[in-house]
Amino acid sequence: MPKFVECVPNFSEGRDVEKINKIVSSAASVSGVMVLDVEKDPDHNRTVLTFIAPLDKAVEAMFRAAKTASEIIDLNYHKGEHPRMGAIDVAPFIPILDTKIDECIALAEQLGERIGSELNIPVYLYDKAAKIPERKDLAKVRKGQFEGLREEIGVKPERTPDFGPNKIHPTAGAVAVGARNQIVNFNVNLDTTDMEFSKALAKKIRASGGGLPGLRAKEIFLESKKQVQISTVLTDYEQTSVYAALNEIKKETEPKNIKITDTELIGLTAQKPLIDYAKESLKISSFDYENQVLENKILKMLSSWQMGANLVVDALSNTDPTPGGGSAAAISGAMGCALAQMAMGITLKAKKTSEEAKEKLIPVMSKLGELKMAIQSCIAEDSASFDNFMKALKIPKEDPQRKIEMNKALLFAAQVPLKTAGLCMQASELISGLEVFIKKDVMSDYNSAKYLLAAGAKCALENVYINADSLEDKVESENLKAQAVKISEKIAQAEKVSAK
């Protein structure tokens, strides 16, 4: 089973749904990404996106989200209660399951370098990824926010970023990219408007003010509710629990007859701190977290590649319109790339592998990885093409836009499998002729990879033909089918060569 990482980028936009959706869609467009939560807060004017991704896809997904955010968010016009210095304000990688924090640090460095060099946005590495000790604390990195940093960057040496230009991006600001362990974003709403008391309370309970270790706290006035909020972050919930933080607030509010109206958990929260709260509240004397939590037992059973394979097969076999033939074609092509990578990887590990073989196979393996990722993206695109068509069908029949949108959707539905077929053929041509270098023990896997790539291309072309035939623009229809025929001829030629 591949390793996964949790990504929780925060964006300085919590009100414009269209902008938020664009950012989320850009991250979700990377194959393998699973969006778990989108938390929008209009008072904070901030959105917390949570998704998981395979280790080799996480940087690309974060980068796409950062790029989109930098293009549509202008901090010169941003107002909100939450501190911020960037359009994408923070971008942390968080280890889950068997992923290690060191792997997350490596991802943070890769993302930081890309954002700095490709988007020209200054990047500060924070928390576990920090190269400068003072930058372990996010609050210190973000001190002064966008406006303050704009004045100090390029002037004060301590504000020199880890990546990117030594000047603020005029609209997107700067970004903190990091690696951290799971935290708890926990807000406590109070039935008071007394900001002076709340400011003193936040200062007293937070770690930097001599309060609870691993606790950050800030007072915020919620305009929509006309009340004060103590916004807290538990950076180490093993050291300071939710129960302890809440009790510390109660110690200060109860003598003043200030009540807690409600609390909020922002974004997704790990299971353990909530169970720990229950343990402390119920005064449970003994509890085995690993073996007494039902979900932990189930997760161990589900986290296998066999279970994943079964889920894919079952999804294809049901009567839902997606996934269908286009997705199956892309799955076949991606498996072909993966199997070829495996055969080459085992060959390269063998002690008797020649230098010539290494010289030939290593660059091909790298390119196969890129093609596999591109083909996997076609799985999501294929489903999206059908969703677009269904949306078009819901437009009233008397609306002239209905026919336009339906044709757009059909065109996309033909273009995606055409791209899939082309990518499969690229991979097939890439590995062709390398049989002489492949270890005999894995030759069956190598041949299977070729068959899967051919099947992926053939199945994809079937979807091109059926969708192209439905297009009203017959010139475009014939153009798509002509491209499909060329690929089909390449497949036939490759199979002839292989049969000799």
C-alpha positions as CSV (number, residue, x, y, z in Angstrom):
1,M,0.0,0.0,0.0
2,P,1.4,3.4,-0.9
3,K,2.2,5.9,1.9
4,F,-0.1,8.9,2.4
5,V,0.4,12.3,3.9
6,E,-2.2,14.8,5.2
7,C,-2.1,18.3,3.7
8,V,-3.9,21.2,5.5
9,P,-3.3,24.4,3.5
10,N,-5.0,27.5,4.9
11,F,-6.1,30.2,2.4
12,S,-6.9,33.9,3.0
13,E,-10.5,33.6,1.7
14,G,-13.5,32.5,3.6
15,R,-16.4,34.3,1.9
16,D,-16.2,34.0,-1.9
17,V,-17.4,30.4,-2.6
18,E,-16.4,30.6,-6.2
19,K,-12.8,31.4,-5.4
20,I,-12.7,28.7,-2.7
21,N,-14.1,26.1,-5.1
22,K,-11.4,26.9,-7.6
23,I,-8.7,26.4,-5.1
24,V,-10.1,23.1,-3.8
25,S,-10.6,21.9,-7.4
26,S,-7.0,22.6,-8.3
27,A,-5.8,20.4,-5.5
28,A,-8.3,17.7,-6.2
29,S,-7.3,17.6,-9.9
30,V,-4.2,15.6,-9.0
31,S,-4.8,11.9,-9.2
32,G,-4.8,10.1,-5.8
33,V,-5.9,13.2,-3.9
34,M,-8.9,12.8,-1.6
35,V,-10.4,15.9,-0.2
36,L,-11.6,15.3,3.3
37,D,-12.9,18.7,4.5
38,V,-13.3,22.3,3.5
39,E,-13.8,24.6,6.5
40,K,-14.9,28.1,5.5
41,D,-15.0,30.9,8.1
42,P,-16.4,34.3,7.0
43,D,-15.4,36.1,10.3
44,H,-11.8,34.9,10.0
45,N,-12.1,35.2,6.2
46,R,-10.1,32.0,5.9
47,T,-10.6,28.5,4.5
48,V,-8.9,25.4,5.9
49,L,-8.6,22.7,3.2
50,T,-7.8,19.1,4.4
51,F,-6.9,16.4,1.9
52,I,-4.7,13.3,1.9
53,A,-2.4,12.3,-1.0
54,P,0.2,9.7,-1.9
55,L,3.7,10.9,-1.0
56,D,4.6,11.3,-4.7
57,K,1.5,13.4,-5.4
58,A,1.3,15.7,-2.4
59,V,3.7,18.4,-3.5
60,E,2.0,18.7,-6.9
61,A,-1.5,19.0,-5.3
62,M,-0.3,21.7,-2.8
63,F,1.5,23.6,-5.6
64,R,-1.6,23.7,-7.8
65,A,-3.6,25.0,-4.9
66,A,-1.0,27.6,-4.1
67,K,-0.8,28.7,-7.7
68,T,-4.6,29.1,-8.0
69,A,-4.7,31.0,-4.7
70,S,-2.0,33.4,-5.7
71,E,-3.8,34.1,-9.0
72,I,-7.2,34.9,-7.4
73,I,-6.5,36.3,-3.9
74,D,-5.2,39.9,-3.4
75,L,-4.2,40.5,0.1
76,N,-4.3,44.3,-0.4
77,Y,-8.1,43.9,-0.2
78,H,-8.3,41.1,2.3
79,K,-9.8,41.8,5.7
80,G,-10.4,39.2,8.4
81,E,-9.9,38.4,12.1
82,H,-7.3,35.7,11.5
83,P,-3.6,36.7,11.2
84,R,-2.3,36.1,7.7
85,M,0.7,36.9,5.5
86,G,-0.2,35.1,2.3
87,A,-2.9,34.1,-0.1
88,I,-2.0,30.6,0.8
89,D,-1.0,31.4,4.3
90,V,0.3,28.1,5.6
91,A,0.9,24.8,3.9
92,P,1.8,22.0,6.3
93,F,2.5,18.3,5.6
94,I,1.4,16.0,8.4
95,P,2.4,12.3,8.8
96,I,-0.4,9.8,8.9
97,L,-0.4,6.0,9.2
98,D,3.2,4.8,8.6
99,T,4.5,8.0,7.1
100,K,7.4,9.6,9.0
101,I,7.9,13.3,9.9
102,D,11.2,13.2,8.0
103,E,9.4,12.4,4.8
104,C,7.1,15.4,5.4
105,I,10.1,17.6,5.9
106,A,11.4,16.5,2.5
107,L,8.0,17.3,1.0
108,A,8.0,20.8,2.6
109,E,11.4,21.6,1.1
110,Q,10.3,20.5,-2.3
111,L,7.2,22.5,-2.2
112,G,9.0,25.6,-0.8
113,E,11.5,25.5,-3.6
114,R,8.8,25.2,-6.3
115,I,6.6,28.0,-4.9
116,G,9.7,30.3,-4.5
117,S,11.1,29.6,-8.0
118,E,8.0,29.1,-10.1
119,L,5.5,31.5,-8.4
120,N,8.0,34.1,-7.1
121,I,6.5,34.0,-3.7
122,P,8.8,34.2,-0.6
123,V,8.7,31.0,1.4
124,Y,9.5,30.4,5.1
125,L,9.9,26.9,6.4
126,Y,8.4,26.4,9.8
127,D,7.8,23.9,12.6
128,K,9.7,20.6,12.0
129,A,10.9,21.8,8.6
130,A,12.4,25.0,10.0
131,K,16.1,25.6,9.1
132,I,16.2,28.5,11.5
133,P,15.3,27.7,15.2
134,E,13.2,30.9,15.6
135,R,11.0,29.8,12.7
136,K,9.7,26.7,14.5
137,D,7.0,29.0,15.9
138,L,4.5,29.9,13.2
139,A,3.4,33.0,15.1
140,K,7.0,34.4,14.9
141,V,7.2,33.7,11.2
142,R,3.9,35.5,10.6
143,K,4.6,38.4,12.9
144,G,3.4,41.7,11.4
145,Q,1.3,39.9,8.9
146,F,1.3,40.8,5.2
147,E,1.6,44.6,5.8
148,G,4.4,44.3,8.4
149,L,6.4,41.7,6.4
150,R,6.1,43.9,3.3
151,E,8.0,46.6,5.1
152,E,10.7,44.3,6.7
153,I,11.5,41.7,4.0
154,G,14.6,42.7,2.1
155,V,15.5,45.1,4.9
156,K,16.0,43.0,8.0
157,P,18.3,40.0,7.6
158,E,16.2,37.8,9.9
159,R,13.2,38.2,7.5
160,T,15.1,36.7,4.5
161,P,13.0,33.8,3.2
162,D,14.2,30.2,2.8
163,F,13.1,30.2,-0.8
164,G,12.0,32.7,-3.4
165,P,12.7,36.4,-3.8
166,N,13.7,38.5,-0.8
167,K,10.7,40.8,-1.3
168,I,7.0,40.4,-0.8
169,H,4.8,39.2,-3.6
170,P,2.6,42.3,-4.4
171,T,-0.7,40.5,-4.1
172,A,-0.1,36.9,-2.8
173,G,2.3,38.0,0.1
174,A,4.4,35.1,1.5
175,V,3.8,31.6,2.6
176,A,4.8,29.4,5.5
177,V,5.5,25.8,4.4
178,G,6.1,23.2,7.0
179,A,6.0,19.8,8.4
180,R,4.2,19.2,11.7
181,N,2.5,16.6,13.8
182,Q,-1.3,16.5,14.3
183,I,-2.7,19.6,16.1
184,V,-6.1,20.5,17.4
185,N,-7.6,23.8,16.3
186,F,-10.1,24.5,19.1
187,N,-12.1,27.7,19.6
188,V,-14.0,28.7,22.7
189,N,-16.9,31.2,22.3
190,L,-17.7,33.4,25.4
191,D,-20.8,35.3,26.2
192,T,-19.0,38.6,26.5
193,T,-17.8,41.5,24.4
194,D,-15.0,42.5,26.8
195,M,-11.9,42.4,24.6
196,E,-9.6,43.7,27.3
197,F,-10.4,40.7,29.6
198,S,-10.2,38.3,26.7
199,K,-6.8,39.6,25.6
200,A,-5.5,39.2,29.1
201,L,-7.0,35.7,29.2
202,A,-5.4,34.5,26.0
203,K,-2.0,35.9,27.1
204,K,-2.2,34.1,30.4
205,I,-3.1,30.6,29.2
206,R,-0.8,30.4,26.1
207,A,2.7,28.9,26.3
208,S,4.4,32.2,25.3
209,G,2.7,34.0,28.2
210,G,3.8,31.4,30.7
211,G,0.7,29.3,30.5
212,L,0.1,25.8,29.3
213,P,2.9,24.2,27.2
214,G,2.1,23.6,23.5
215,L,-0.9,26.0,23.6
216,R,-1.3,29.0,21.3
217,A,-4.2,31.3,22.1
218,K,-5.6,34.6,20.7
219,E,-8.6,36.7,21.4
220,I,-10.9,37.4,18.4
221,F,-14.1,39.4,18.2
222,L,-16.8,37.7,16.2
223,E,-18.7,40.4,14.4
224,S,-21.4,38.0,13.2
225,K,-22.1,36.8,16.8
226,K,-21.2,40.0,18.7
227,Q,-19.1,38.0,21.1
228,V,-15.5,37.2,21.9
229,Q,-13.8,34.0,20.9
230,I,-10.6,32.5,22.3
231,S,-9.0,30.8,19.4
232,T,-6.6,28.1,20.5
233,V,-4.2,25.7,18.8
234,L,-2.9,22.7,20.7
235,T,0.4,22.0,19.0
236,D,1.0,19.0,21.3
237,Y,-2.2,17.5,22.6
238,E,-0.3,14.8,24.4
239,Q,1.3,17.5,26.5
240,T,-1.7,19.8,26.9
241,S,-5.1,18.2,26.2
242,V,-8.4,19.7,25.1
243,Y,-9.7,19.0,28.6
244,A,-6.8,20.9,30.3
245,A,-7.1,23.9,27.9
246,L,-10.9,24.2,28.5
247,N,-10.4,23.9,32.3
248,E,-7.8,26.6,32.2
249,I,-10.2,29.0,30.4
250,K,-13.0,28.1,32.9
251,K,-10.7,29.0,35.8
252,E,-10.6,32.6,34.5
253,T,-14.2,33.0,33.2
254,E,-16.3,31.4,36.0
255,P,-15.3,33.8,38.7
256,K,-16.4,36.7,36.4
257,N,-19.7,34.8,35.6
258,I,-18.7,34.6,31.9
259,K,-20.2,31.5,30.4
260,I,-18.9,29.4,27.5
261,T,-21.7,29.5,24.9
262,D,-20.2,26.9,22.6
263,T,-16.9,25.5,21.3
264,E,-15.7,24.8,17.8
265,L,-13.3,22.3,16.3
266,I,-11.8,23.7,13.1
267,G,-11.0,21.4,10.2
268,L,-10.5,17.7,10.8
269,T,-9.3,16.6,14.2
270,A,-7.5,13.4,15.1
271,Q,-9.5,10.8,17.0
272,K,-7.1,10.5,19.9
273,P,-7.5,13.9,21.5
274,L,-11.2,13.5,21.5
275,I,-11.0,10.1,23.1
276,D,-8.5,11.6,25.6
277,Y,-11.1,14.2,26.5
278,A,-13.6,11.5,27.1
279,K,-11.2,9.6,29.2
280,E,-10.4,12.6,31.4
281,S,-14.1,13.7,31.6
282,L,-15.3,10.2,32.5
283,K,-12.3,9.5,34.7
284,I,-11.7,6.1,33.0
285,S,-9.0,4.3,35.0
286,S,-7.6,2.2,32.1
287,F,-8.0,2.3,28.4
288,D,-6.2,0.6,25.5
289,Y,-6.5,3.1,22.6
290,E,-5.2,0.8,19.9
291,N,-7.4,-2.2,20.8
292,Q,-10.5,-0.7,22.3
293,V,-11.4,1.7,19.5
294,L,-13.5,-0.1,16.9
295,E,-12.4,2.2,14.0
296,N,-8.7,1.4,14.8
297,K,-9.4,-2.3,14.3
298,I,-11.3,-1.7,11.0
299,L,-8.6,0.6,9.7
300,K,-6.0,-2.1,10.0
301,M,-8.2,-4.4,8.0
302,L,-8.9,-1.8,5.3
303,S,-5.3,-0.5,4.8
304,S,-4.2,-3.2,2.4
305,W,-3.8,-3.1,-1.4
306,Q,-6.1,-6.1,-1.7
307,M,-9.0,-4.2,-0.1
308,G,-8.3,-1.2,-2.5
309,A,-8.3,-3.5,-5.5
310,N,-11.7,-5.0,-4.4
311,L,-13.2,-1.5,-4.0
312,V,-12.1,-0.5,-7.5
313,V,-13.6,-3.8,-9.0
314,D,-16.8,-3.3,-7.1
315,A,-17.1,0.3,-8.2
316,L,-16.8,-0.8,-11.8
317,S,-19.4,-3.6,-11.4
318,N,-22.2,-1.5,-10.0
319,T,-24.8,0.3,-12.2
320,D,-23.6,3.8,-11.4
321,P,-22.5,5.7,-14.5
322,T,-19.1,6.4,-13.1
323,P,-16.5,4.9,-13.0
324,G,-17.0,3.5,-16.5
325,G,-15.0,2.5,-19.5
326,G,-12.9,5.7,-19.6
327,S,-11.8,5.3,-16.0
328,A,-11.2,1.6,-16.5
329,A,-8.9,2.4,-19.5
330,A,-6.9,4.9,-17.4
331,I,-6.7,2.4,-14.5
332,S,-5.3,-0.2,-16.9
333,G,-2.8,2.2,-18.3
334,A,-1.6,3.3,-14.9
335,M,-1.2,-0.3,-13.8
336,G,0.8,-1.0,-16.9
337,C,3.2,1.9,-16.1
338,A,3.4,0.7,-12.5
339,L,4.1,-2.9,-13.4
340,A,6.9,-1.9,-15.8
341,Q,8.4,0.2,-13.1
342,M,8.3,-2.8,-10.7
343,A,10.0,-5.1,-13.3
344,M,12.7,-2.5,-13.9
345,G,13.2,-1.7,-10.3
346,I,13.8,-5.4,-9.4
347,T,16.2,-5.7,-12.4
348,L,18.2,-2.7,-11.2
349,K,18.5,-4.2,-7.7
350,A,20.0,-7.4,-9.0
351,K,23.8,-7.7,-8.3
352,K,24.6,-8.8,-11.9
353,T,22.8,-5.9,-13.6
354,S,25.1,-4.3,-16.1
355,E,26.0,-0.7,-16.2
356,E,24.5,-0.5,-19.7
357,A,21.2,-1.7,-18.3
358,K,21.3,0.8,-15.5
359,E,22.0,3.6,-18.0
360,K,19.0,2.6,-20.1
361,L,16.5,1.7,-17.3
362,I,16.9,4.5,-14.7
363,P,15.7,7.4,-16.9
364,V,12.9,5.2,-18.3
365,M,11.7,4.4,-14.8
366,S,11.6,8.1,-14.0
367,K,9.6,9.0,-17.1
368,L,7.2,6.1,-16.4
369,G,6.5,7.7,-13.1
370,E,5.5,10.9,-14.8
371,L,3.3,9.1,-17.3
372,K,1.7,7.1,-14.6
373,M,0.7,10.2,-12.7
374,A,-0.6,11.8,-15.9
375,I,-2.7,8.7,-16.7
376,Q,-4.0,8.6,-13.1
377,S,-5.2,12.2,-13.5
378,C,-7.3,11.0,-16.4
379,I,-9.4,8.8,-14.0
380,A,-10.7,11.9,-12.2
381,E,-11.1,13.8,-15.5
382,D,-13.2,11.0,-17.0
383,S,-15.6,11.2,-14.0
384,A,-15.6,15.0,-14.2
385,S,-16.5,14.8,-17.9
386,F,-19.6,12.8,-17.1
387,D,-20.6,15.1,-14.3
388,N,-20.3,18.1,-16.7
389,F,-22.7,16.4,-19.1
390,M,-25.2,15.6,-16.4
391,K,-25.1,19.3,-15.3
392,A,-25.8,20.3,-18.9
393,L,-28.8,18.0,-19.1
394,K,-30.4,19.7,-16.1
395,I,-30.5,23.0,-17.9
396,P,-34.1,23.7,-19.1
397,K,-34.6,22.5,-22.7
398,E,-35.8,25.9,-23.8
399,D,-32.6,27.5,-22.7
400,P,-30.2,27.8,-25.8
401,Q,-27.2,27.4,-23.4
402,R,-28.3,23.8,-22.8
403,K,-27.1,22.6,-26.2
404,I,-23.9,24.6,-26.0
405,E,-23.0,23.2,-22.6
406,M,-23.9,19.6,-23.7
407,N,-21.6,19.8,-26.7
408,K,-18.8,21.2,-24.5
409,A,-19.2,18.3,-22.1
410,L,-19.3,15.8,-25.0
411,L,-16.1,17.3,-26.5
412,F,-14.3,17.0,-23.1
413,A,-15.6,13.5,-22.7
414,A,-14.0,12.6,-26.0
415,Q,-10.7,14.5,-25.4
416,V,-10.0,12.9,-22.0
417,P,-9.9,9.3,-23.3
418,L,-8.0,10.5,-26.4
419,K,-5.4,11.8,-24.0
420,T,-5.5,8.6,-22.0
421,A,-4.8,6.5,-25.2
422,G,-2.0,8.8,-26.2
423,L,-0.3,8.6,-22.8
424,C,-0.6,4.8,-22.8
425,M,1.0,4.7,-26.2
426,Q,3.8,6.9,-25.0
427,A,4.5,4.6,-22.1
428,S,4.3,1.5,-24.5
429,E,6.8,3.0,-26.9
430,L,9.1,4.1,-24.0
431,I,9.5,0.5,-22.7
432,S,9.6,-1.1,-26.1
433,G,12.9,-2.8,-27.0
434,L,14.1,-2.9,-23.4
435,E,13.4,-6.7,-23.0
436,V,17.1,-7.5,-23.3
437,F,17.8,-5.8,-20.1
438,I,14.9,-7.1,-18.0
439,K,15.7,-9.9,-15.4
440,K,14.1,-13.2,-16.5
441,D,12.3,-13.6,-13.2
442,V,10.2,-10.6,-13.9
443,M,9.8,-10.9,-17.7
444,S,6.2,-12.0,-17.2
445,D,5.5,-8.8,-15.3
446,Y,7.2,-6.7,-18.0
447,N,5.1,-8.4,-20.7
448,S,1.9,-7.9,-18.6
449,A,2.8,-4.2,-18.4
450,K,2.8,-4.0,-22.2
451,Y,-0.5,-5.8,-22.5
452,L,-2.1,-3.5,-19.9
453,L,-0.9,-0.4,-21.7
454,A,-2.3,-1.7,-25.0
455,A,-5.6,-2.6,-23.3
456,G,-5.7,0.9,-21.7
457,A,-5.2,2.6,-25.1
458,K,-7.8,0.4,-26.9
459,C,-10.4,0.8,-24.2
460,A,-9.9,4.6,-24.2
461,L,-10.3,4.8,-27.9
462,E,-13.7,3.1,-27.7
463,N,-14.8,6.0,-25.5
464,V,-13.4,8.5,-28.0
465,Y,-15.4,7.1,-30.9
466,I,-18.8,6.9,-29.0
467,N,-18.5,10.5,-27.6
468,A,-17.1,12.0,-30.9
469,D,-20.1,10.5,-32.8
470,S,-22.5,12.4,-30.5
471,L,-20.9,15.8,-31.3
472,E,-22.9,18.3,-33.4
473,D,-19.7,19.8,-34.8
474,K,-18.9,17.1,-37.4
475,V,-15.6,18.7,-38.3
476,E,-14.4,18.4,-34.7
477,S,-15.9,14.9,-34.5
478,E,-13.9,13.7,-37.6
479,N,-10.8,15.3,-36.3
480,L,-11.0,13.4,-33.0
481,K,-11.7,10.1,-34.7
482,A,-8.8,10.7,-37.1
483,Q,-6.5,11.1,-34.1
484,A,-7.9,8.0,-32.6
485,V,-7.3,6.0,-35.8
486,K,-3.6,7.0,-35.8
487,I,-3.2,5.8,-32.2
488,S,-5.1,2.6,-33.1
489,E,-2.7,2.0,-36.1
490,K,0.3,2.5,-33.7
491,I,-1.1,-0.1,-31.4
492,A,-1.6,-2.6,-34.2
493,Q,2.0,-2.0,-35.4
494,A,3.4,-2.5,-31.9
495,E,1.5,-5.7,-31.5
496,K,2.9,-7.0,-34.8
497,V,6.4,-6.3,-33.7
498,S,5.8,-7.9,-30.3
499,A,4.4,-11.1,-31.9
500,K,7.6,-11.6,-34.0
